[in-house]
């Protein structure tokens, strides 16, 4: 674990923290006492694949690259990355990381199909993210969480999790503006939360709630 400043703080400081993480993770991977057979690297960021490759090469191991989000596609689709040279470079880096991995896993069939067009299809595997079913229990729609936030008896559309630019949550604010009978609930936080709150200013049918304990998720699901 390394120090990671909040997103609202000076952006170059976060970049330096990411660089620090990449360097320390690689050094620790090289000098840990036991010899790993497999190195598993979850992405994003895309560059974490370089760490896995470097550690696996020195320790004579192999690595599995787990793709949670496909980069650079997201950055390109959001308009964050427009420079053609950068796009070509990160596209090359993506294919290199796939090629060096013994397996490339991802969480949906659509993502696996896209990855398979960029590397050897035989090494791509679908491994959906897990959930502990004991955490998901049924409860009444009008529960304590619904009562606490004025959701009882309403048609509630919920987004729970990280509120960042890739999520494109503006559409939910627009839905609330066009459909006054709809209640939009945001649970969580993130780098785009402040802007979303500004967009929703004056809309009585939009509610923001901070991150909640996992134990409350059944109530949130039931109220939605």
SELUMNU-805582 format. One record per residue: residue in one letter; x, y, z of N, C-alpha, C in turn. Coordinates in steps of 0.2 Angstrom, whole numbers, plus 5000, padded with zeros to 4 digits. Layout:
REM SELUMNU-805582
aXYZXYZXYZ
...
//
This chain:
REM SELUMNU-805582
x500449945000500050005000500450065000
x500350114996500650174996500150234997
x500450294998500050354999499750374993
x499050384993498750404986498250464988
x498450524986498050584988497350584984
x496950614987496250624984496250654978
x495750634973495750664967495750734966
x495450764971495350844971496050874972
x496550844975497150874976497550874969
x498050924970498450934964498650874960
x498350864953498450804949499150774949
x499650814947500350784947500550744953
x500250764959500450724965500150654964
x499550644962499350584961499750544956
x499950574950500350544945501050514948
x501350564953501950544956501850484961
x501250484964501050424968500950354964
x500650364958500650304954501350274952
x501750324950502450304948502750274954
x502650304960502950274966502750204967
x502050194966501850124967502150074962
x502150094956502450054951503150024952
x503550074954504250064956504350014962
x503950034967504049994974503749924973
x503149924969502849854968503349804964
x503649834959504149794955504749774960
x505049824963505649804968505449754973
x504849764976504649714981504549644978
x504249644972504149584968504749544966
x505349584965505949554964506249524970
x506149554975506549534981506149494987
x505549484986505149444991505549374991
x505449344997505849284999505649224995
x504949214994504749154991504749164983
x504749114979504749114972504049104970
x503749154967503049144964503049104958
x502449064957502349024951502049064946
x501549104949501049144945501049214948
x501049264944500949334946500249354942
x499849384947499149404944499149474945
x498949514939498949584939498249604937
x497849634941497249664939497349734936
x496949754931496949814927496349844927
x496249914928496749964927497149974933
x497750014932497950044925498249994920
x498250014914498549964909499349954911
x499650004913500349994915500549944920
x500049924924500149874929500449804926
x500249794919500549734916501249734915
x501549794914502249804914502649774921
x502249794926502549774933502549694933
x501949664931501849594931502449564926
x502549584920503049564916503749564919
x503849624922504549634925504649584930
x504149574935504249534940504349454938
x503849434934503849374931504449354927
x504749404924505349384920505949374925
x506049414930506549414934506549344939
x505849334941505749274945505649214942
x505749214935505649154931504949124932
x504449164932503749144933503349164927
x502649154927502249184922501749224925
x501349264921500849314924500249304920
x499749314924499049324921498849394922
x498549414916498349484916497549494916
x497249524922496549524923496249594921
x495849594916495649654913494949674916
x494949724920494249744923493949804918
x494449844915494149894911494649894905
x494449894899494849894893495149964891
x495849964892496150034890496650014884
x496750064880496550134880495850154878
x495450104877494750114874494350164878
x494350154884493950204888494150274888
x494850284888495050354887494950384881
x494950344875494850364869494050384868
x493650334870492950344870492650404874
x493050424879492850474883493150544881
x493550534876493850604873494450624877
x494650584882495250604886495850594883
x495950544878496550534874496350544867
x496650604864496550614857497150614853
x497750624856498350624852498450554849
x498550554842498550494838499250454840
x499750494842500350454844500250414850
x499950454855499850424861499350364861
x498850364856498350314855498750254852
x499150264847499550214844500050174849
x500350224854500850194859500450144864
x499950174866499550134871499250074868
x499050074862498750014859499249964858
x499949984856500449944856500649914862
x500649954868500749934874500249874877
x499649894875499049844877499249774874
x499349774867499449714864500149674866
x500649714868501249684871501049654877
x500749684882500549654888500149594887
x499649594883499249534881499749474879
x500149494874500549444871501049404876
x501349444881501749414886501449374891
x500749384892500449354898500249284896
x500249234901500149164899499349154898
x498949204902498249204901498049274902
x497449294898497149354899496449344901
x496249364907495549354909495149424909
x494549414908494049474909493449454912
x492949504913492349494917491749484913
x491749504907491149494903491349464896
x490849424893490949394886491149444881
x490749504881490949554876491649584877
x491849594883492549614884493049564881
x492949494883493349444881493349444873
x492849444870492749444863493249504860
x493149564863493549614860494349604861
x494549574867495249564869495449514864
x495049464862495249404858495449424851
x495249484849495449514842496149544842
x496349554849497049594849497549544852
x497449484853497949434855497749364853
x498149314855497949244854497249224857
x496749214853496149194857496149144862
x496549094861496549034865496849054872
x497149104873497349124880496849164884
x496349184881495849234884495349184888
x495149204894494649174898494149214901
x493549194902493049234905493049214912
x493149264917493149244924492749304927
x492049294928491649354931491849364938
x491749424940491849444947491349414951
x491649394957491249354962490849394966
x490349364970489949394975489849344980
x489849364987489649324992488949324993
x488649264991487849264991487549274998
x488049255004487749265010487649335012
x487949385008487849455010487249485006
x486949445002486349464998485749425001
x485349465005484749435008484149475006
x483549445006482949485004482749525010
x482449575009482149615014481549665011
x481149685015480549725012480749795009
x480349815004480549875000480549935004
x480049935009480049995013480349975020
x481049985019481449965025481750025028
x482250015033482550065037482950115033
x483250085028483650135023483150175019
x482650145017482150185013481850235017
x481650225023481350275028481850325029
x482450315030482950355032483050415027
x482950395021483150435015482550455011
x481950445014481350465010481150435004
x481350365003481250324997480650284997
x480250275003479750235004479150254999
x478950204995478350214991478550244984
x479150254983479350294977479750244972
x479750264965480050224960480750254960
x481250214962481950234964482450194959
x482750244955483350214951483950234954
x484350184956484950184960485650174956
x486150214958486850194956487250194962
x487550144964487950134970488650114968
x489150154970489850134968490250204967
x490850194963491250244962490950294957
x490950354958490650404953491250444950
x491450414944491950444940491750464933
x492250494930492050514923491850454918
x492150394919492050344914491250314915
x490950324921490350304923489750344919
x489950404917489450444913488750454916
x488750474922488150474926487750534925
x487950584921487550634919486850614916
x486850554913486250534910485650524915
x485950504921485450494927485150564929
x485550614929485350674931484850704926
x484950694920484550714914483850674915
x483850614917483250574918482850604923
x483150624929482750654934482450714932
x482850754928482550814926481950814921
x481950754917481450744912480850714915
x480950674921480450624924480350644931
x479950694933479950714940479650664944
x479350614941479050554946479550504947
x480150514944480650464946481150494951
x481350444956481850464961482450434959
x483050474959483650454957484150454963
x484450394965484850384971485550374969
x485950414972486750404971486950384978
x487350324978487650304984488350294983
x488850324986489550324985489850384985
x490350394981490750454980491250444974
x491650494973492250484968492350554965
x492850554960493050614958492550654954
x492050624952491450664948490850684952
x490950664959490350674963490150744964
x490650794965490550864966490150894960
x490350874954490050904948489350874947
x489250814949488550784948488150824953
x488350834959487950864964487750934961
x488250974958488051034955487551034950
x487650984945487150974940486450954943
x486350924949485750904952485450954956
x485851014957485551064961484951094959
x484451094964483751114962483251064960
x483550994960483150944958482950904964
x482250904966482050874973482050804972
x482050774966482050704966482750664965
x483250704966483950674966484250674973
x484450614976484750604982485450574982
x485850604986486550584986486650554993
x486950494994487150465000487850445000
x488250455005488950435006488950355005
x489550335005489650255005489350225011
x489050165010488750135015489050065017
x488950045023489249975025488949925020
x489349865019489049815015488449785018
x488349785024487849755027487149795025
x487249855023486649895021486449885014
x486849845010486649835003486049805001
x485849755005485149725004484649775004
x484649815009484149875010484149915004
x484749935002484749984996484449944990
x484649884988484349844983483649844983
x483349824989482649814990482249884989
x482549934991482250004990482250024983
x482649994978482750024972482349984967
//
